[in-house]
Amino acid sequence: MTTISMSDISRANPASGASTTTVKGTVDVKQPPPRPVAVIDIGASAIRMAIAEIHPSGEVRKLDQLIQPVPLGKETFETRRLSRRSIERVVRVLRQYQRILLEYGIDQPSAVRVVATSAVREASNRLAFADRVYMVTGLHVEPIDEAEVNRITYMGITPQLLADEELSNGKAMVLEIGGGSTEVLVVRSGNVLASHSYRLGSIRMLQTIDLARAGAKRRRALLENHINRMLTQLNELVRSESQLNLVAVGGDIRLATRLLGHESLGGDLASVSVERLAELTDEVLTLDEEEIVKKYDATFIEAQTLGPALLAYSAVARHFSLDRIYVSDTNMRDGLLKDMASGGRWTAEFRNQIIRSALSLGRRFHFDEMHARSVAELSRKLFYQLQSQHRLDNRHEVILYVAALLHEIGMQINVRGHHKHSLYIIRHSELFGLSQSELVEVALVARYYRRATPQPTHAEYMSLDREHRVMVSKLAAILRIAAALDDTRTSRIREIDCKVDSNRLIIEIPGVNDVSLEQIAMKQQAGLFRDVYGLPVMLRVNG
């Protein structure tokens, strides 16, 4: 890890270009060069950058890492606003980073992904911040929400979990205490059981208590009071009826691991005694920041957050009666680089994780799972067979599938207006892997599966830009067709064959003799599809 200042930058050597592989007895084959990329994480206490090369095989090789302290969290968590001075400081750091990137051959903004977490996301002037950065650097700052952070964490940590026999077969809680928030993933056998974000971070904790007027004992008591609130909520999230393993992620716990004798994690998970971690925590909490820097050879950034973070990790471990915890060397930049290597595509496994999360939510509201699954599968078939009509990508198929699973989730509240209640429930729930904006899209598609079509008076719908409004209308129209096909709630229609003929959409149903009930439902539901796609819908029995 390289720490930079405005006048002194140290780094690894730039990557070389294309390579030539010689195989004995064959002609030299020139391999395509790896693609140099970078990710920048604008956090609550620092701006961190990782530079890497992505090989044609998808392998990611990290070349350099840099860090520059910029205490944005202190401002945002106190005033909800970033000062002009802080914004200009961020701009200067990013300009310095860009000069380094040029030496690695990275001169296009498209090769750099810049994300910002809670310190920027919660600032009232975050748009002005992003605009200022873009004007000076050409870089697009992406304020990512908690769901995206959990998705990135999952991508980074999953290979390590699956490589360890105990963790791959049991239940693990992945915990990261950040500057502004705490992220939690509960995973079993590679499957995400739950995910949540808590507004509890080391910098936020330090700001919400008056440390300047408190002695060491009082300071610890105040910190523990904040942490205990999270512990109560963790009980509901984890529901640990079986043995639980804790996997800790984050710079503070990695520093503690090194202080306890683990010089290098080496890409593997380290095992740390909770008793020894608690002893180190007790010691750190008696020291001020300067003493921590001197005693542990820590940076000032680490000295600020080390005590509160370690106290939180120790408290969680003790709360679940653990004697050891695992510590991972992965971080957000690792997950972001893997995401870039995959082209931002959602893998089949990641899609399945989202679906499992949606099913879990549906079961909490006692939804009709057989009908929901049938409508979802029919929606998926319609989506792929109508791709030439809607021209949407695979991410939109996931949005449609989840909306289909949850379109009747509001039934538990009120049958008559359940589509509106479904909108509210989905909108205010957490589904692993879906951002807040994607949740809104899912909620709107589910809301428009019946009754009123999208209207200018609908606030949530009009909050979207034109592109996303059109997308919601396209998906809702497909969902209405799928719901009509299972209007009998018998799941008897499983296969369909769609074709456009004479400016009509003809849906042929193989293996079913009578579709008169579905035809009645289709007449009621197909209006939106005709309005959006310009095609009336006709059902036809096939064989």
N, C-alpha and C positions, 0 to 999 in steps of 0.2 A: 504494500500500500504506500503510495506516494502522497505526501502532504505538500501542497504548493502554496506559495505566497505570490504576491504580485510581481516580485522581483527575482524569485528563485524557484525554478521548476526542474525537478529531476524525474526521469521516466525511463521506461525500458526502450530498447532499440526498436525502431520501426520494422514492420514486417517486410519481408522481401516479396517480390512479385511472383510470376508464374514459375512452376517447377517442371522439370522434364524427368520422366521415369524411364529407366532403361531396363528392359527385361532380356535376359540372356537368350540369344538366338532369335530375337525379334527386332523390328525397327523401333527406334525411340518414339515413345508416345508422349506428346505434350499434354499435360494435365491442365485443365482450366485453373486459373489462379483463385485462391480463396478471396472472398469478398470482405474487405475491411468495413467494420461498422462500430458504432459506439452507442452507449446508453448513458443518459445523465439523469440522476435522481436528485430533485430539489426537495430536501427534507426539512425537518423542523430545526435542525442545528447545523446542517452542512449541505454542500452541494458535492455529490460524488459522481465520478465518471468512470466507466469501465470501457476499455477499447479491446476489441477482439476481431478475429477473422473467422468467417463462416465458410467452411469448405463445401464443395459440391455435394458431399455425402451427408451434409447436415451437421457435421461435427463443429463444435464451437471451441476455439482455442483463445484463451484470454491473453492479451499482450501487455496490458498496463491498467493500473487503477490509480485514480487521483482523488484527493479530497481537499476541500477548502471550507473552513468554518464560516458560516453565515447564519446567525441566530434569528431566523425568521419566526420561529415558533413563539419566542418571547413576546413579539409584537402582536401577532395574530391572536394568541390565546388570551391576551389582556385587552387589546383595543379592537379586535376583529378587523384590523386594517394593516396593510403594509405601508410603511413610510416611503417617501420618495427616495430618501437616502439608501434604504435597504434595497429598493428596486434597482437603483443605479449600481449598487454593489454586486447584485446578482448579474447584471448585464456585463460588468467588468470581468467577473469570473468566467462567464460563458465566452466572452471574447478571448480570454486567455486560453480557455479550453480549445476553442476553434483553431488557434495558432498551433497548438499541439496536434490537433487532428489533421491539419494540412501535412504535417511531417509523416503521417501514416497513410497519406493518400486519400484521406476522407475530406472531400471538398463539396459534397452535395448534402443539403439538409435532409434529403430522403434517406440517407445512410445513418442518420442520428435520430434516436428516439429520446425525447425529453419528457419526463413525467414529474409531477409535483404531487405531494401527499397533503396531509391535513393542514399544514401551515399556510399553503397557498389556497387549497380548496375551501377553507373556512374564511378566507379574507374577503371582505365586502368588495374590495377593488381588484379581485383576481383577474377580471377581464382587462382592466387597464394594465395590470402587470404583464399579462400574456401579450397584449398588443405592443407594449414597450419592448419586450424581449424580441418579438418578431421584427419590429422596425429596425432594430440595431443589428440583429444576428441572422435574421431569416429563419430562425428555429421556431417550431410550433411547440408550445408548452401544453402538455396534456394533464390537467388536474384529474387524477384517477381517484375513484371512490373506493370504499372499503371492499366491495365485491371484487373489483379488479385487482386490488392488492392481494386478496385471498387466492384469486386465480393464479396470479404470478407466483405466489408462495408455493402453491400446489405444484406448479410446473417445476420449480426448483428443487423441492424437497422429495417428491415422489420417488425418483430413482434411488435416493439414499434409503428411504423406508423399505422399498421392495428388495433392496440388496441385503438387508438384515433379517434373518429368519424370525427372530422374536417380534420385531416390529411389523413385518409383512403379514404375520399370521394373527396378531393381536390388535387391540385397540390402542391408538396413539393420539395424544393431544399435542398438536404443534402450536407452540406459543411464542409470540414475538412481542416484547415490550418495546414500543417505539417511543419517539419523543412526544407525539401527540395522541397516540391511540395504542390499544393492545389488540392484536389480531389472533384469533383462535380458529384452528381447524381440528375437527375430530375425524380421524380416519381409521378404518378397519379394513385390512386386506386390500389396501389401495383404493378403497371406496370412501368417499367423503360422506360421513354421517351428519355432520352439522358444521356450520361456519358462522362466525359472528365477530363483530368489531365493537370494542368498548372504548368509550371516551376517557381512557385512563392511560396516560403516557408519562414518562419521567419528567419532561419539561412541564407538562400541564400540571402534574402533581406539585412540582416546586413552585409554580406560580399561584396555585390556589391556596397555599398556606403561607403564612407570614414567617418565613424561616429566619429572617433577620432578627426577630424578637424572641425566638424560641431557642432554648438550649437543646443539647443533643437528645436528651430523653424525650422532651416535648416534641421535638421535630420527628422523631421516630414514631411516636404515638399518632401524630397527625397523618403521617404517611400510611401507617397501618390502617387507619380509619378509612382512607380512600380505597386501599387495596381490598379490605374486607367486603366492601360493597360489591366488588367484582366477583369475589369468591362465592357469594350467595347466588349470583346469577349463573356462575359456572356450573353449579350443581344441576340446574335445570338443563343446561346445554349438553353436559357430558353424560348424565344418567348412567353412571358407571356401575353396572351390575357385574362387570367382569374386571379382570386385572387391567389397569391402565398404565401406559408408559407415557412419560412426558418428554417431548423433543423440543428443546429450546433453540430459538433462532434470534440473532441480533448481535450487534457489535459489542454491547456491554457484557453479555454472557460469554462471548468468544474471548474477550479480554480476561474475564474471570477464569476461564478454562486455562488460558496460558499462565496466569498467575498461580494456578494450582498445580502446575507442573506439566501441562500438556503443551509442549512447545509448538507443535504443528498438528493441525487436524488432518492434514494430508488428503483431503477429499473424503474422509470417512467421518463417521459419527464418533465423538468422544463420549466416554462415560464418566460422569462427575458425581462424587459423593455429596448428598444433600447436607450431611453434617458438616463437611469441610466448606461447602458453599455458604452455609449459614455462619460459620466462624469468620470467613472472609467478609461477609456482609456486615457482621457486627463491628469488625475492625474498620471497614470503609466508612461506616456511618458516624464514627467518632472523629473523622478527619475533615478538614476543610479542603477546598479545591486545590489550593497550592500544595498542601501536604500530600494529596493523592497523586498529583503530577510528579512530585519528587520521589515519593516512596515506591510508586509502581511504574515509573517511567511512562506515564500515560500522557495523552494529549489533553489540552484544556477541554476539548469537547467531551472526551471520555470522562474526565474528572467531574464535570457538571452532572452527568446523568447516571454514573455508575452506581451510587448508593441506592437511589429509588428503584432503579431497574432490578438490581440484585435482590433487594428486599421483596419485590413482587414475585420474582422467580422462586425464591426460597419459600414464600408464603403459599404459593400454589402447590409446590411439591409437598410441603408439610400438610396442607389441607387434604390432599389425597393420599396421605400416609405413604409417601414414596421415600425410599432410602437412596435411590440413584436417579439421575436424569441424563438423557442424551443431549449432546450439544452438536448442532450442525454448523458447518462452515459456509453454507449457502446463504445468499442474500438476494435482495430484490433485483440487483443488476444481473445476477445469474439467470433468474427467471425471465427477465426482459430479453436477454440475449437468446435464450431458447425460443422465446416467442418470435423473435425476428428470424431465427433460423427456420422456423416452420412457416414463415410468411404470414403470421397472424391467423393461420387457419385453425379452426377448432378440430382437433382430432376426434376420431370415433369414441375413444375412451373419455375424453373431456365432455363430449356431448352426452354420453351415458351418465356422467356425474351430475350434469344439470338436470337430466330427466329424473334421476333418483331423488334429487332434492325437491323437484316438483311433486313427485309421488308422495314424498314424506309430508309435504304441506297439505296435499289433498286429503290424505288419511287423517290428519289432525282435524279436518273439517268434515269427516265422514262422507266423502264424496262417493258417487256411484262409480267405482273403479272400473268395472267391466265396460260400462258405456263410455267412460272417459278414454280408456285405452282404445276402444274400437274407433271412436271419432278421431283420436290422434293418429292412428294408423291409416285411416282413410284420408285424413288431411295430408299425411306424408306422401301417399300414393298420388293424390291429386297434384300436390306441389311439383313432384318430379315429372309427371306426365304433362303438366301444363307449363313447363319451364320456358318454352318458346313464347308463351303469352305474357308471363309476368317478368321474366328476365331478372330474377332475384338470385342471391347466392345461398350457399349452404347455411350460413348463420341465420338467414331469415327462415329457413326450414325449421331450425331449432326454436325460434321465436313462435312460429305457428304451432309446432308440436306441443310446446309447453302451454300455450294458450288453449289448445284443444283439451289437454289433460285437465286444466283448471277452469274451463268455461262455466261450469255449474257449481263452483266451490261456494258461491254465495247462497246456495239453497239452504244452508244451515241457519242463515239469518232470516231470510224471507223468500218464499217461493215466487211471489208475484213479480218482484223487482230484483230477482237474484242476479241478473246480469250486471246491474249497477253495483250490487254488493260484491260481486266477483272482482270488479274493477278496483274497489277500495281495498279488499283483502290482499290482492296481488300487489297493488301499488305500495302497500305498507308492510310487505313481508320481505324476508331475505331469502333469495334463492341462490345457492352456490353457483358462481361462475357468471351470473348476470349482473351487469352494472345497473345503476339507478335508471339510466335512460332506457336500457333494454327492458327493465321491469315495467316501465311505463308503456312501452310498445306491446309487451305481452298482455298487460292489463287492458289496453284499449282493444286489441284484437278479440280478447275474450268478451269484453263488454258489448261489442258490435256483432256477436254471433246471432243475435235475435233482436226483434223490435226495431227501434229507431236506427237509421243509418247515420254515419258521421255528419254532424251539423256544425255550422259556424258558431253556434251558441255553446258548444261543448268545450269548456275551458282546457281540459287536459289534451284534447285532440288539437285544438288551435295553438297549443304551446309548442307543437312540433313544427319544424320547417316543412316546406312543400314536399321535399323528397321523402321524408319520413311519414307525412300524412298519406301520401299516395301508397307507400308500402303497407301501412296499416289497413287501408281500404282493400288493397289486393289480397292480403292475408285473411281479413275478416270475411271477404266474399267467398274464399275457398273454404273457410271454417263453416260457413252457413251451409254450403253444399254437403260437406262431410257430416254435419249434424243431421241434415235431412235424410241422408243415406242410412243412418242408424236411428231413425225416428221411432222404430218399434222397440228399441233397446234390447234386441235379441242377438246382436252381433252376427246376424245371418249373412250380411253382405261383407265379404272379406276381400274379394278381388274386384277390380274395376278396370275397364279399358276405355280411355278417353281419346276422342278424335274430333277434330274440327272439320265439319262438312257443311257446305252451303250456308256459311256464316252462322252455324249453330255448334254448340258443344254437345256432342252425343256421348253419353256415358253408358257403355254396354256392361251389363251385369251377368257374368257367367254363373251357371249352376243354380239360379233362382228362377222359379216359374212365374211368380206373381209379385210385381212391385207396385201394385196399385196404391198401397199405403204410403210408400216412399214418394210416389208421383204426386200425391196430394201435398205432402210436406215440402216437396221440391217447388211446387207452384207458389207456396207461401214464402220460401226462403231464397229463391233464385234471383229475386229482383236486384239485389246489390251486385251480384255477379254480372248480370246483364248490363247494369249501369257502368261498372268499372271496366269490364272487358269487351263490352259491346256484343256479347254472345248470349242468346237465350239457351237454356239448358233442357235437354231431353233425355229421359232414361229409356233404355231399351234392353229387353231380356235377350240374352245370347245363349241359346242352347238349353 
